[in-house]
Amino acid sequence: MCNGYLGRQLFILFLLPPLFRMAQWYQLQQLDSKFLEQVHQLYDDSFPMEIRQYLAQWLENQDWEHAANNVSFATVLFHDLLSQLDDQFSRFLIENNFLLQHNIRKSKRNLQMEVGSIQNTVIGMLDKQKELDAEVKGVKNHVIDVEQDIKTLEDMQDEYDFKCKTLQNREHESNSTSQEEYKKEQMHLNKMFLSLDLKRKEVVNKIVQLLNATEHTQTALINEELVEWKRRQQTACIGGPPNACLDQLQNWFTIVAESLQQVRQQLKKLEELEQKFTYDPDPITKNKQVLQDRTHSLFKQLIQSSFVVERQPCMPTHPQRPLVLKTGVQFTVKLRLLVKLQELNYNLKVKVLFDKDVSEKNSVKGFRKFNILGTSTKVMNMEESTNGSLAAEFRHLQLKEQKNAGSRTNEGPLIVTEELHSLSFETQLCQPGLVIDLETTSLPIVVISNVSQLPSGWASILWFNMLSTDPKNLSFFLNPPYAKWSKLSEVLSWQFSSVTKRGLNADQLSMLGEKLLGPTSGGSHDCLIPWTRFCKENINDKNFPFWLWIEGILELIKKHLLCLWNDGCIMGFISKEKERTLLKDQSPGTFLLRFSESSREGAITFTWVEGSQIELVLLSPAEPQFHSVEPYTKKELSAVTFPDIIRNYKVMAAENIPENPLRFLYPDIPKDNAFGKYYSRPKEAPEPMDLDSPKGNGYIKTELISVSEVHPSRLQSPENLLPMSPEEFDEVSRMVDPAEIDTVTFRLFQDSTVEDSRCS
């Protein structure tokens, strides 16, 4: 839990508008339609655009960056915002604007409810962090107090020992001390002994309390904070939010470890004091073994828990696909000890093992076995890490499959991409009187032998880390659990946001939900999806499963469509029915971009609406026509960029001049405004037939363009509609005013004349 992150979370609702604080609200409204559409997506019921509109000046004058990192200041701003809304409500009340009064009241209520919920959550997290900070500091301060008490105890014991020896010497000199003086000094010694005994009991009791506090704090660190970090690491591995705050955990772990080390030294000091002077019943003698054992146990538990895999196994060639390893390809993995003690630097030698103590090797038929190649040992040190943590990074490991005498059978219950394996890491901490074995394991990995298995292997990694938190559950796919659509949809969106700047919106996820669950489900969040439906069964009437279709689209975006996807130009996931619903009321030539549902390797197409010329003649609405081009795959996009395809696309019918039907990117963005910055710039070149040019080759340069041939019967034009039969003309005359017919006829005649003059 990081302070900056938590502060930003508390009032994230109010930080959306100030993203534009450098430009005034009226300037924002002058942006191109494409960007305005993105602005619209920023505002919803949690922070309506009306608030941004009516409170523009106030919002732009606040210091939101300070609010993002200061909860108290953010709270003040929130209450100021509510006051501003009250003032605005009063203005609408004076104007008797009932609708806007209602909207402002509703907005205020929603803000109070939502921010209240966020505030409670974040304040709870802040309180928890502060509580842990206080507990860790409390342990440290408690150790310091015990240290002072032991010094006091040592002084008291030295003084008592000196007095005893002095009295014993006087006792041998009978004439030097009277009987009364001797008794008086003896009584004083008895009092000193009682004080010494009381102090010993006090020190022992304080150490017991210290260990109790340490155990309580340590339990919270290991069973809560560390578990949460490991879960966040799992989420980050499959594309979720980046993991963080390991440095804070290291700080806490190190302070507690240093405290326990000091307690060990303090117990040794007590043992020395006991050896110098003891009695019956001596509280040190009575409790020292229990305290030593408990301190050792706590330190051992802390050290063993602090040994973690900071960065999971990953091939450098596929950094966004960790935990899928290919035989013969190098991979890296990084270990870290969260207890950063100087005396451990270069003293921990880590060894890596593959599938150690994995029962599946013997219990699952056909389970493969591998050897690790490369440097399998590494010494942990503080020099290799940029933050000075105690770490060891393996950079040159490879896997090689063990070949059995017979041929491998494929009759096992798991396919190779469902086989889960693990890497184990071992080391040993040795200190005087202390030997601790440390071991940790990676998250389950999938081992492939061909890069074509990577998509299926990654699907297994997604499914496991989405649904399981037990890294030793390597039999997971013998009976894989179902996934809720609410969780799977989030993970699917991560696959896009982790490699691009955009995840999937609600409409896109709804389409994917219907594709997986069927149109009757409505993309319900509670619907359960089996593993086989996600990754193994062919979807609908296609010959490939859902996940491989998604993977193909991801590859297409990364290699050919990244800028267009990031800009929001690609609607992408939309059904043909929804596509026509969106386009039917748009201007002729309006088009949108969607991914093909019939291509396994990933393909993109565009569909445009064509206005009917019947409307021009009859002056009444007619059913629009829709056209979709044959989808473009990586093969076509490798030759010509998609923006250039859109720019140069032509439709041509027999004996017709080809023309580009694409005019507006949905909803109404001029095509060149949306794609112009991505058009290829023409290269300066000599005249095509300039053979004298040193670089001339005598050829006329060519350019690849996409042309669709459309049968004339599909083109609705005035030539197809005129001349009319007398009966048809009478029917039109009854529906349309004669003057309007004359106007339209003149316009068509004029257009035809212009066209003829061009041809001549």
URBELSUL-V987199 format. One record per residue. RES is the residue in one letter. OMEGA is omega as a letter, one per 20 degrees, with the letter a starting at -180 (999 if undefined). Layout:
res:RES omega:OMEGA
res:RES omega:OMEGA
//
This chain:
res:M omega:a
res:C omega:a
res:N omega:a
res:G omega:a
res:Y omega:a
res:L omega:r
res:G omega:r
res:R omega:a
res:Q omega:a
res:L omega:a
res:F omega:r
res:I omega:r
res:L omega:a
res:F omega:a
res:L omega:r
res:L omega:a
res:P omega:a
res:P omega:r
res:L omega:a
res:F omega:a
res:R omega:r
res:M omega:r
res:A omega:a
res:Q omega:a
res:W omega:a
res:Y omega:r
res:Q omega:r
res:L omega:a
res:Q omega:r
res:Q omega:a
res:L omega:r
res:D omega:a
res:S omega:a
res:K omega:a
res:F omega:r
res:L omega:r
res:E omega:r
res:Q omega:r
res:V omega:r
res:H omega:a
res:Q omega:r
res:L omega:a
res:Y omega:r
res:D omega:a
res:D omega:a
res:S omega:r
res:F omega:a
res:P omega:r
res:M omega:r
res:E omega:r
res:I omega:r
res:R omega:a
res:Q omega:a
res:Y omega:a
res:L omega:a
res:A omega:a
res:Q omega:a
res:W omega:a
res:L omega:a
res:E omega:a
res:N omega:a
res:Q omega:r
res:D omega:a
res:W omega:r
res:E omega:r
res:H omega:r
res:A omega:a
res:A omega:a
res:N omega:a
res:N omega:a
res:V omega:a
res:S omega:r
res:F omega:r
res:A omega:r
res:T omega:r
res:V omega:r
res:L omega:r
res:F omega:r
res:H omega:r
res:D omega:r
res:L omega:r
res:L omega:r
res:S omega:r
res:Q omega:r
res:L omega:r
res:D omega:r
res:D omega:a
res:Q omega:r
res:F omega:r
res:S omega:r
res:R omega:r
res:F omega:r
res:L omega:r
res:I omega:a
res:E omega:a
res:N omega:r
res:N omega:a
res:F omega:a
res:L omega:a
res:L omega:r
res:Q omega:a
res:H omega:a
res:N omega:a
res:I omega:r
res:R omega:r
res:K omega:r
res:S omega:a
res:K omega:a
res:R omega:r
res:N omega:r
res:L omega:a
res:Q omega:a
res:M omega:a
res:E omega:r
res:V omega:r
res:G omega:r
res:S omega:r
res:I omega:a
res:Q omega:r
res:N omega:a
res:T omega:a
res:V omega:r
res:I omega:r
res:G omega:r
res:M omega:r
res:L omega:r
res:D omega:a
res:K omega:r
res:Q omega:r
res:K omega:r
res:E omega:r
res:L omega:r
res:D omega:a
res:A omega:a
res:E omega:a
res:V omega:r
res:K omega:r
res:G omega:r
res:V omega:a
res:K omega:r
res:N omega:r
res:H omega:r
res:V omega:r
res:I omega:r
res:D omega:r
res:V omega:r
res:E omega:r
res:Q omega:r
res:D omega:r
res:I omega:r
res:K omega:r
res:T omega:r
res:L omega:r
res:E omega:r
res:D omega:r
res:M omega:a
res:Q omega:r
res:D omega:r
res:E omega:r
res:Y omega:r
res:D omega:r
res:F omega:r
res:K omega:a
res:C omega:a
res:K omega:r
res:T omega:a
res:L omega:r
res:Q omega:r
res:N omega:r
res:R omega:a
res:E omega:r
res:H omega:r
res:E omega:a
res:S omega:a
res:N omega:a
res:S omega:a
res:T omega:r
res:S omega:a
res:Q omega:a
res:E omega:r
res:E omega:a
res:Y omega:r
res:K omega:a
res:K omega:r
res:E omega:r
res:Q omega:r
res:M omega:r
res:H omega:r
res:L omega:r
res:N omega:r
res:K omega:r
res:M omega:r
res:F omega:r
res:L omega:r
res:S omega:r
res:L omega:r
res:D omega:r
res:L omega:a
res:K omega:r
res:R omega:r
res:K omega:a
res:E omega:a
res:V omega:r
res:V omega:a
res:N omega:r
res:K omega:r
res:I omega:r
res:V omega:r
res:Q omega:r
res:L omega:r
res:L omega:r
res:N omega:r
res:A omega:r
res:T omega:a
res:E omega:r
res:H omega:r
res:T omega:a
res:Q omega:r
res:T omega:r
res:A omega:a
res:L omega:a
res:I omega:a
res:N omega:a
res:E omega:a
res:E omega:a
res:L omega:r
res:V omega:r
res:E omega:r
res:W omega:r
res:K omega:r
res:R omega:r
res:R omega:r
res:Q omega:r
res:Q omega:a
res:T omega:a
res:A omega:r
res:C omega:a
res:I omega:r
res:G omega:a
res:G omega:a
res:P omega:a
res:P omega:r
res:N omega:a
res:A omega:r
res:C omega:r
res:L omega:r
res:D omega:r
res:Q omega:r
res:L omega:r
res:Q omega:r
res:N omega:r
res:W omega:a
res:F omega:a
res:T omega:r
res:I omega:r
res:V omega:r
res:A omega:r
res:E omega:r
res:S omega:r
res:L omega:r
res:Q omega:r
res:Q omega:r
res:V omega:r
res:R omega:r
res:Q omega:r
res:Q omega:r
res:L omega:r
res:K omega:r
res:K omega:r
res:L omega:r
res:E omega:r
res:E omega:r
res:L omega:r
res:E omega:r
res:Q omega:r
res:K omega:a
res:F omega:r
res:T omega:a
res:Y omega:a
res:D omega:j
res:P omega:r
res:D omega:a
res:P omega:r
res:I omega:r
res:T omega:a
res:K omega:a
res:N omega:a
res:K omega:a
res:Q omega:r
res:V omega:a
res:L omega:r
res:Q omega:a
res:D omega:a
res:R omega:r
res:T omega:r
res:H omega:a
res:S omega:a
res:L omega:a
res:F omega:r
res:K omega:r
res:Q omega:a
res:L omega:a
res:I omega:a
res:Q omega:r
res:S omega:a
res:S omega:a
res:F omega:a
res:V omega:r
res:V omega:a
res:E omega:r
res:R omega:a
res:Q omega:a
res:P omega:a
res:C omega:r
res:M omega:r
res:P omega:r
res:T omega:a
res:H omega:a
res:P omega:a
res:Q omega:r
res:R omega:r
res:P omega:r
res:L omega:r
res:V omega:a
res:L omega:r
res:K omega:r
res:T omega:r
res:G omega:r
res:V omega:a
res:Q omega:r
res:F omega:a
res:T omega:r
res:V omega:a
res:K omega:r
res:L omega:r
res:R omega:r
res:L omega:a
res:L omega:r
res:V omega:a
res:K omega:r
res:L omega:a
res:Q omega:a
res:E omega:r
res:L omega:a
res:N omega:a
res:Y omega:r
res:N omega:a
res:L omega:r
res:K omega:a
res:V omega:r
res:K omega:a
res:V omega:r
res:L omega:a
res:F omega:r
res:D omega:r
res:K omega:r
res:D omega:r
res:V omega:a
res:S omega:a
res:E omega:r
res:K omega:a
res:N omega:a
res:S omega:a
res:V omega:a
res:K omega:r
res:G omega:a
res:F omega:a
res:R omega:r
res:K omega:a
res:F omega:r
res:N omega:r
res:I omega:r
res:L omega:a
res:G omega:a
res:T omega:a
res:S omega:r
res:T omega:a
res:K omega:r
res:V omega:r
res:M omega:r
res:N omega:a
res:M omega:a
res:E omega:a
res:E omega:a
res:S omega:a
res:T omega:a
res:N omega:r
res:G omega:r
res:S omega:r
res:L omega:a
res:A omega:r
res:A omega:a
res:E omega:r
res:F omega:a
res:R omega:a
res:H omega:r
res:L omega:r
res:Q omega:r
res:L omega:r
res:K omega:a
res:E omega:r
res:Q omega:a
res:K omega:r
res:N omega:a
res:A omega:r
res:G omega:r
res:S omega:a
res:R omega:r
res:T omega:r
res:N omega:a
res:E omega:r
res:G omega:a
res:P omega:a
res:L omega:r
res:I omega:a
res:V omega:a
res:T omega:r
res:E omega:r
res:E omega:r
res:L omega:r
res:H omega:r
res:S omega:r
res:L omega:r
res:S omega:a
res:F omega:a
res:E omega:r
res:T omega:a
res:Q omega:r
res:L omega:a
res:C omega:r
res:Q omega:r
res:P omega:r
res:G omega:a
res:L omega:r
res:V omega:a
res:I omega:r
res:D omega:r
res:L omega:r
res:E omega:r
res:T omega:a
res:T omega:r
res:S omega:r
res:L omega:a
res:P omega:r
res:I omega:r
res:V omega:a
res:V omega:r
res:I omega:r
res:S omega:r
res:N omega:a
res:V omega:r
res:S omega:r
res:Q omega:a
res:L omega:r
res:P omega:r
res:S omega:r
res:G omega:r
res:W omega:r
res:A omega:r
res:S omega:r
res:I omega:r
res:L omega:a
res:W omega:a
res:F omega:a
res:N omega:r
res:M omega:a
res:L omega:a
res:S omega:r
res:T omega:a
res:D omega:a
res:P omega:a
res:K omega:r
res:N omega:a
res:L omega:r
res:S omega:a
res:F omega:a
res:F omega:r
res:L omega:r
res:N omega:a
res:P omega:r
res:P omega:r
res:Y omega:r
res:A omega:r
res:K omega:r
res:W omega:a
res:S omega:r
res:K omega:a
res:L omega:r
res:S omega:r
res:E omega:a
res:V omega:r
res:L omega:r
res:S omega:r
res:W omega:a
res:Q omega:r
res:F omega:a
res:S omega:a
res:S omega:a
res:V omega:r
res:T omega:r
res:K omega:a
res:R omega:r
res:G omega:a
res:L omega:r
res:N omega:a
res:A omega:a
res:D omega:r
res:Q omega:r
res:L omega:r
res:S omega:r
res:M omega:r
res:L omega:r
res:G omega:r
res:E omega:r
res:K omega:r
res:L omega:a
res:L omega:a
res:G omega:a
res:P omega:a
res:T omega:a
res:S omega:a
res:G omega:a
res:G omega:a
res:S omega:a
res:H omega:a
res:D omega:a
res:C omega:a
res:L omega:a
res:I omega:r
res:P omega:r
res:W omega:a
res:T omega:r
res:R omega:a
res:F omega:a
res:C omega:a
res:K omega:a
res:E omega:r
res:N omega:a
res:I omega:a
res:N omega:a
res:D omega:a
res:K omega:a
res:N omega:r
res:F omega:a
res:P omega:a
res:F omega:a
res:W omega:a
res:L omega:r
res:W omega:r
res:I omega:a
res:E omega:r
res:G omega:r
res:I omega:r
res:L omega:r
res:E omega:r
res:L omega:r
res:I omega:a
res:K omega:a
res:K omega:a
res:H omega:a
res:L omega:a
res:L omega:a
res:C omega:a
res:L omega:r
res:W omega:a
res:N omega:a
res:D omega:a
res:G omega:r
res:C omega:a
res:I omega:r
res:M omega:r
res:G omega:a
res:F omega:a
res:I omega:a
res:S omega:r
res:K omega:r
res:E omega:r
res:K omega:r
res:E omega:a
res:R omega:r
res:T omega:a
res:L omega:a
res:L omega:a
res:K omega:a
res:D omega:a
res:Q omega:r
res:S omega:r
res:P omega:a
res:G omega:r
res:T omega:a
res:F omega:r
res:L omega:a
res:L omega:r
res:R omega:r
res:F omega:r
res:S omega:r
res:E omega:a
res:S omega:a
res:S omega:r
res:R omega:a
res:E omega:a
res:G omega:a
res:A omega:a
res:I omega:r
res:T omega:r
res:F omega:r
res:T omega:r
res:W omega:r
res:V omega:a
res:E omega:r
res:G omega:a
res:S omega:r
res:Q omega:r
res:I omega:r
res:E omega:a
res:L omega:a
res:V omega:a
res:L omega:a
res:L omega:r
res:S omega:a
res:P omega:r
res:A omega:a
res:E omega:a
res:P omega:r
res:Q omega:a
res:F omega:r
res:H omega:r
res:S omega:a
res:V omega:r
res:E omega:a
res:P omega:r
res:Y omega:r
res:T omega:a
res:K omega:r
res:K omega:r
res:E omega:a
res:L omega:r
res:S omega:a
res:A omega:a
res:V omega:r
res:T omega:a
res:F omega:r
res:P omega:r
res:D omega:r
res:I omega:a
res:I omega:a
res:R omega:a
res:N omega:a
res:Y omega:a
res:K omega:r
res:V omega:a
res:M omega:r
res:A omega:a
res:A omega:r
res:E omega:r
res:N omega:r
res:I omega:a
res:P omega:r
res:E omega:a
res:N omega:a
res:P omega:a
res:L omega:a
res:R omega:a
res:F omega:r
res:L omega:a
res:Y omega:j
res:P omega:a
res:D omega:a
res:I omega:r
res:P omega:a
res:K omega:a
res:D omega:r
res:N omega:a
res:A omega:a
res:F omega:a
res:G omega:a
res:K omega:a
res:Y omega:r
res:Y omega:r
res:S omega:r
res:R omega:r
res:P omega:a
res:K omega:r
res:E omega:a
res:A omega:r
res:P omega:r
res:E omega:a
res:P omega:a
res:M omega:a
res:D omega:a
res:L omega:r
res:D omega:a
res:S omega:a
res:P omega:a
res:K omega:a
res:G omega:r
res:N omega:r
res:G omega:a
res:Y omega:r
res:I omega:a
res:K omega:r
res:T omega:r
res:E omega:r
res:L omega:r
res:I omega:r
res:S omega:r
res:V omega:r
res:S omega:r
res:E omega:a
res:V omega:r
res:H omega:a
res:P omega:a
res:S omega:a
res:R omega:r
res:L omega:a
res:Q omega:a
res:S omega:r
res:P omega:a
res:E omega:r
res:N omega:a
res:L omega:a
res:L omega:i
res:P omega:r
res:M omega:r
res:S omega:r
res:P omega:a
res:E omega:r
res:E omega:r
res:F omega:r
res:D omega:a
res:E omega:r
res:V omega:a
res:S omega:r
res:R omega:a
res:M omega:a
res:V omega:r
res:D omega:a
res:P omega:a
res:A omega:r
res:E omega:r
res:I omega:r
res:D omega:a
res:T omega:a
res:V omega:a
res:T omega:r
res:F omega:a
res:R omega:r
res:L omega:r
res:F omega:a
res:Q omega:r
res:D omega:a
res:S omega:r
res:T omega:r
res:V omega:a
res:E omega:r
res:D omega:a
res:S omega:r
res:R omega:a
res:C omega:a
res:S omega:999
//
